[in-house]
Amino acid sequence: MLAIIKIFLKMKEQYIKTEMEYTANFWMMLLSGVVTRIVSMAAPFVIYSNIPDIAGWKRDEIYLIMSFLFIAEGLCSVLFQGIWEMPGMVFHGRFDCILSRPVSPLFQVLSYGMGLQGISVFLTGAVCLPLFLGRLELLSVRSAFMSLFYIVCGTVLCMSIYLLGNSVVFWFDAGGKTALPFTMSSIGQYARYPLALYPKAVRILLLFLIPYGFICVVPVEILRGSVSFLWCVLPAVVSLGFFLLARAVFYRGIRHYESMGM
C-alpha cells in the first residue's frame, strides 16, 4: 500500500513539474481558483449584511460549510483529475492503453493528470476552515481531528460522485461527452448552504442521491452540536458506500467498453 501511495504522489509531482514549465499559465490558473471562490463567498456577505441569521444559521457557519466543500473539491481536482478525462479516453480509444497495462485501471484513472485550480481552491478552504472555526469559538483539538476526519470522508465522497457520474460514458455513444457528471456537480453546489433552507425533496436529493450534504453541511451540523451522535459516523458510512457503488459501476462499465478509436 505504501508503495502504491508513493507511486501515486510521484506521478502528481511530475504533473506539477510539467505544468510549471508554463509559468504564466500556472500562476494564472492558481489565481483564478482563488478569485472564483472569493466571488462565491460574496453572496452570503451581502445577504447577511442586514440579517443576523437565516433559519438559525449565521454567516460564519455558511462560510464554514463552504470551507469543507472547497477543500474536498480542491483535493479531488489535484489528486483525481483523471476522472474528468475518462470520457475523452473512452471516445478517442486511449482507454485501451489503460486496459493493456498490468495495473489497476481505477488506479491509473485516479492518478492521471492534475487540476491546477484545485491547488488554490484547496488552499482557500484550508485557510478559511480554522479561521471560521475560531470565529465561531469551535476551534479545539477535538474539532481539529474531527474536521480532518470529515475532510477525508468528504474527499472520498466527492471523488466517488465524480467517478459515478463519469462512468456512464461507457454506455453512451455521444462523442465521449455526457452532461450527467456536470449536472451532478452543479446540483451539489446547492450544498453550499444549509439544507434546512430547501424543500424536503431537495434535502433528500442532497443527502441520499447526490450526497454533497455529507461533504460539507453535515460536518458543520456535527461540529455545532445540532444533530445526534449517530450522525457523527454517517459521513464515513456514506463515503464508503458511495465509493463501493462507484467502483462497481466503473468496472461494470469496463466490461461494456469497446474501443472507439477514430
C-alpha positions in Angstrom: 0.0 0.0 0.0 2.8 2.4 0.9 4.5 1.7 -2.4 1.3 2.5 -4.3 0.8 5.8 -2.5 4.4 6.6 -3.2 4.0 6.0 -6.9 0.7 8.0 -6.9 2.4 11.0 -5.3 5.4 10.7 -7.6 3.1 10.9 -10.6 1.4 14.0 -9.2 4.9 15.6 -8.6 5.7 15.0 -12.3 2.5 16.6 -13.4 3.3 19.7 -11.3 6.7 19.9 -12.9 5.2 19.7 -16.3 2.6 22.4 -15.7 5.2 24.7 -14.1 7.1 24.8 -17.4 4.5 27.3 -18.5 4.9 29.8 -15.6 2.4 32.4 -16.6 -0.4 29.8 -17.2 0.5 28.1 -13.9 0.1 31.2 -11.8 -3.0 32.4 -13.7 -4.7 29.1 -13.0 -3.9 29.4 -9.3 -5.1 32.9 -9.2 -8.4 32.1 -11.0 -9.1 29.4 -8.5 -8.8 31.8 -5.6 -10.8 34.6 -7.3 -13.8 32.3 -8.2 -14.1 31.1 -4.7 -13.8 34.5 -3.1 -16.6 35.7 -5.5 -18.8 32.8 -4.5 -18.3 33.9 -0.8 -19.7 37.3 -1.6 -23.3 36.2 -1.7 -23.5 35.3 2.0 -21.7 38.5 2.8 -24.3 40.6 1.0 -27.3 38.6 2.3 -26.2 38.7 5.9 -25.3 42.4 5.8 -28.6 43.3 7.4 -29.8 39.9 8.7 -28.3 38.3 11.8 -29.2 34.7 10.9 -31.3 32.7 8.5 -33.1 29.6 9.9 -30.7 29.7 12.8 -27.6 29.8 10.7 -25.0 32.6 11.0 -22.9 33.9 8.2 -19.7 32.4 9.5 -21.4 29.0 9.7 -22.2 29.3 6.0 -18.5 30.1 5.3 -17.6 27.0 7.3 -19.8 24.9 5.1 -18.1 26.4 2.0 -14.6 25.7 3.5 -15.3 22.0 3.8 -16.6 22.0 0.2 -13.7 23.9 -1.2 -11.2 21.6 0.5 -12.9 18.4 -0.9 -13.3 19.9 -4.4 -9.7 21.2 -4.4 -8.2 17.8 -3.3 -10.3 16.0 -5.8 -9.1 18.3 -8.6 -5.4 17.9 -7.5 -5.5 14.1 -6.8 -8.2 12.7 -9.0 -8.5 14.9 -12.1 -8.1 11.9 -14.3 -11.8 11.0 -13.6 -12.8 14.0 -15.7 -10.5 12.8 -18.5 -12.3 9.5 -18.7 -14.9 10.5 -21.4 -12.1 11.6 -23.7 -10.1 8.5 -23.1 -13.0 6.3 -24.0 -14.0 8.3 -27.1 -10.5 8.5 -28.5 -9.6 4.9 -27.7 -6.9 5.9 -25.2 -8.6 3.7 -22.6 -7.2 0.7 -24.5 -3.8 1.7 -23.1 -5.1 1.6 -19.6 -6.6 -1.8 -20.0 -3.4 -3.2 -21.6 -1.2 -2.4 -18.5 -0.9 -4.8 -15.6 -2.0 -2.2 -13.2 -5.5 -1.5 -11.7 -7.5 0.6 -14.3 -9.1 2.6 -11.4 -5.6 3.5 -10.0 -4.5 4.6 -13.5 -7.5 6.8 -14.0 -7.3 8.4 -10.5 -3.6 9.1 -10.9 -3.9 10.6 -14.4 -3.5 14.4 -14.7 -3.9 17.2 -12.2 -6.1 20.2 -11.9 -4.1 23.3 -11.2 -7.1 25.3 -10.0 -7.6 22.6 -7.3 -4.4 23.8 -5.5 -5.7 27.3 -4.9 -9.3 26.0 -4.2 -7.8 23.7 -1.5 -5.6 26.4 0.0 -8.6 28.8 0.1 -10.6 26.2 2.1 -7.7 25.3 4.2 -7.2 28.9 5.3 -10.9 29.6 5.8 -11.6 26.4 7.9 -9.6 27.2 11.0 -10.4 30.9 10.6 -14.1 30.4 10.9 -13.9 27.6 13.4 -12.1 30.2 15.6 -14.6 32.9 14.9 -17.4 30.6 15.9 -15.5 29.5 19.0 -15.4 25.9 17.8 -11.6 25.6 17.4 -10.1 22.9 19.6 -8.0 19.8 19.4 -11.2 17.7 19.2 -12.7 19.8 16.4 -9.4 19.8 14.5 -9.3 16.0 14.5 -13.0 15.7 13.6 -12.5 18.2 10.8 -9.6 16.3 9.4 -11.7 13.1 9.6 -14.6 14.7 7.7 -12.3 16.2 5.1 -11.0 12.7 4.3 -14.6 11.4 4.2 -15.7 14.3 2.1 -12.9 14.0 -0.4 -13.6 10.3 -0.9 -17.3 11.0 -1.3 -16.6 13.8 -3.8 -14.3 11.6 -5.8 -16.9 8.8 -5.8 -19.6 11.1 -7.1 -17.4 12.3 -9.9 -16.4 8.7 -10.7 -20.0 7.5 -10.7 -21.1 10.3 -13.0 -18.3 9.9 -15.5 -18.5 6.1 -15.6 -21.8 6.4 -17.5 -19.7 7.2 -20.6 -19.1 3.5 -21.1 -22.8 3.2 -22.0 -23.2 6.4 -24.1 -22.0 6.7 -27.7 -22.2 10.5 -27.6 -18.7 11.6 -28.7 -17.3 10.9 -25.3 -19.5 13.5 -23.7 -22.3 13.3 -21.2 -23.9 16.0 -19.2 -24.6 13.8 -16.2 -21.3 14.4 -14.2 -21.6 18.2 -14.8 -25.2 18.1 -13.8 -24.4 16.2 -10.6 -21.7 18.7 -9.8 -23.9 21.7 -10.4 -26.7 20.3 -8.2 -24.1 19.6 -5.5 -23.3 23.3 -5.3 -26.6 23.9 -3.6 -25.0 22.2 -0.6 -23.0 25.4 0.0 -26.0 26.5 2.1 -27.8 24.8 5.0 -30.2 22.0 3.8 -32.8 23.4 6.2 -33.4 26.2 3.7 -34.6 23.8 1.0 -37.8 21.8 0.5 -37.8 18.2 1.6 -37.3 16.8 -1.9 -34.1 18.9 -2.3 -32.8 17.8 1.1 -33.3 14.1 0.2 -31.5 14.7 -3.1 -28.5 16.3 -1.4 -28.3 13.7 1.3 -29.0 10.4 -0.4 -29.0 10.7 -4.2 -26.2 13.2 -4.8 -24.9 13.3 -1.2 -23.0 16.6 -1.2 -24.6 17.4 2.1 -22.4 14.8 3.8 -19.3 16.6 2.3 -19.9 19.9 4.0 -23.3 20.6 5.7 -23.4 17.5 7.9 -19.9 18.0 9.3 -20.8 21.6 10.3 -24.0 20.4 11.8 -22.0 17.9 13.9 -19.4 20.5 14.9 -22.0 22.9 16.1 -23.8 20.2 18.0 -27.2 20.4 16.4 -27.5 16.7 15.4 -27.5 13.4 17.4 -24.4 11.3 17.9 -25.5 8.9 15.2 -24.8 11.5 12.6 -21.1 11.5 13.6 -20.4 8.3 11.8 -22.7 8.7 8.8 -20.3 10.7 6.6 -17.8 7.8 6.8 -20.6 5.2 6.1 -22.0 7.2 3.2 -18.5 7.8 1.7 -17.5 4.1 1.9 -20.9 3.1 0.5 -20.7 5.5 -2.4 -17.1 4.6 -3.2 -18.0 0.9 -3.4 -21.0 1.8 -5.7 -18.9 4.0 -7.9 -16.2 1.3 -8.2 -18.7 -1.3 -9.1 -20.2 0.8 -11.8 -16.8 1.7 -13.1 -15.7 -1.9 -13.5 -19.1 -2.9 -14.9 -18.6 -0.2 -17.5 -15.2 -1.6 -18.4 -16.9 -4.9 -19.2 -19.2 -3.0 -21.6 -16.3 -1.0 -23.1 -15.5 -1.3 -26.8 -12.6 0.5 -28.4 -13.8 3.7 -30.0 -10.6 4.9 -31.7 -11.1 7.1 -34.7 
